[in-house]
């Protein structure tokens, strides 16, 4: 179904794997969710890397320390890279 709307097969499978992980309780968004464990669990899903895991943790968990430090746009932004300890 996802490929029928133009999503590449690999990305469609990543979305399905993510949905299964949420359904099966491997990935949780509520309760006592530790950001590091959350990001580690996301990275175990094929197709999800560190940047995506950090971004999801930042947005979904409101985790201020989950800044996607590998984001070139952020690293190259004046003052941002230095604040995040990168660049």
C-alpha positions in Angstrom: 0.0 0.0 0.0 2.7 2.5 0.9 4.6 1.8 -2.3 1.4 2.5 -4.3 1.6 6.1 -3.2 5.2 6.4 -4.4 7.2 5.5 -1.3 10.3 3.4 -2.1 10.0 -0.2 -0.9 12.9 0.2 1.7 11.2 3.2 3.3 7.8 1.4 3.3 9.4 -1.6 5.1 11.0 0.8 7.7 7.6 2.3 8.4 6.0 -1.2 8.7 8.8 -2.3 11.0 8.4 0.8 13.1 4.6 0.2 13.3 5.2 -3.4 14.4 7.7 -2.3 17.1 5.1 0.2 18.5 2.3 -2.4 18.3 4.5 -5.0 20.1 5.5 -2.6 22.8 9.2 -2.5 21.8 8.9 1.3 21.2 6.8 3.3 23.7 5.9 6.9 23.7 4.2 7.1 27.1 5.1 6.3 30.7 8.6 6.3 32.0 10.5 6.4 28.7 14.2 6.9 28.9 15.5 8.8 25.9 18.6 6.7 25.5 16.7 3.4 25.5 14.1 4.9 23.2 16.7 6.0 20.7 18.6 2.6 21.0 15.3 0.8 20.2 14.6 3.0 17.2 18.1 2.4 15.8 17.5 -1.4 16.0 14.9 -1.0 13.3 16.4 -1.4 9.8 16.3 2.0 8.0 16.3 4.1 11.2 19.6 5.7 12.1 21.0 7.9 14.8 19.8 11.2 13.3 16.2 9.9 12.9 16.2 8.4 16.4 17.5 11.7 17.9 14.9 13.7 15.9 12.0 11.5 17.0 13.1 11.6 20.6 13.4 15.3 20.5 9.9 15.8 19.0 7.9 12.9 20.5 9.5 12.8 23.9 10.3 16.5 24.2 13.9 15.4 25.0 16.1 18.5 24.9 19.3 16.5 24.8 18.3 14.6 21.7 19.4 17.3 19.3 20.3 15.6 16.0 24.0 16.6 16.2 24.8 15.1 12.8 22.3 17.4 11.0 24.5 19.5 8.6 22.0 22.3 8.6 22.3 22.6 12.4 26.1 22.1 12.4 26.6 24.8 9.8 24.1 27.3 11.4 26.0 30.2 13.1 26.4 29.5 16.8 24.3 26.3 16.8 27.1 23.8 16.3 29.2 25.4 19.0 26.3 25.2 21.5 25.7 21.5 20.8 29.4 20.7 21.1 29.8 19.8 17.5 31.3 21.5 14.4 
